[in-house]
């Protein structure tokens, strides 16, 4: 059984954080005025080569934040370098932006990554999933099969991006059930990547976030090993750190301890969880029981009256 990944750092996010496979695993808990963030990335124990997943948490002052997961395409040269290029390029464009220009900065970062990978001419490519976070708002941008989900406290999925793959489109069209998709022989195929002349960026609508909604950005190392209801059960409520640890532990267990009837795919694993904070509580007002109390002036003792002392008889 895979060991639970231990939390390595807890800190306030004031500058961009990149997770680019410098170690086999990274686990970090972050906080900001916009909410809580949990990050976990683990290289596959059995897949040869380095971790080809990359991730980033990029603040834009105190008014916006960008969460990024990129998954270098396996089987192609430079998968790790392609994913690292994507998060580094987004850091460059987003850090120069303002909240008003953030959408353009995200699109520019993806387009510039695509142009750079094509110019290298070695066929390297990556998927990318980006969540733009503002107070009470989330918007998704993605290329490939890395995904963005938004889940409410009661377990309702408010947003779930469609994987850009033959299997992903078949699920969206209702031609395949979830269990069939996770065991499909073409699950690994992707039809849209960064590093292609035909790349297209799918942009989601601005979604209103309710108090304590969860935004999840993840690679297929998570999505191909857990069922939808299992992910929702783990993330919808409770401690965000425990939710992340639960996702990571169960995903790694599925990878390394295959069980009949359960999905299992060896792969690198990366996930970011963000929780929308609850609004501050308003001070409670003292309610009067009835109108008579409201109309009755307070009784103030009269200190000017003479007080007759009792005689000493």
Buried (B, 14 or more C-beta within 10 A) or exposed (E): EBEEBEBEEEEEBEEBBBBBBEEEBBBBBBBBEBBBBBBBBBBBEEBEEBBBBBBBBBBBEEBBBBBBBBBBBBEBEBBBBBBBBBBBBBBBBBBEBEEEBBBEBBBBBBBBBBEBBBEBEBBBBBBBBBBBBBEBEBBBBBBBBBBBBBBBBEEEBBBBBBBBBBBBBBBEEEEBEEEEBBBBEEBBEBBBBBBBEEBEBBBBEBBEBEEBBBBBBBBBBBBBBBBEEBBBBBBBBEEBBEBBBBBBBBBBBBBBEEEEEBBBBBBBBBBBBBBBBEEEEEEEEEEEEEEEEEEEEEEEEEEEEEEEEEEEE
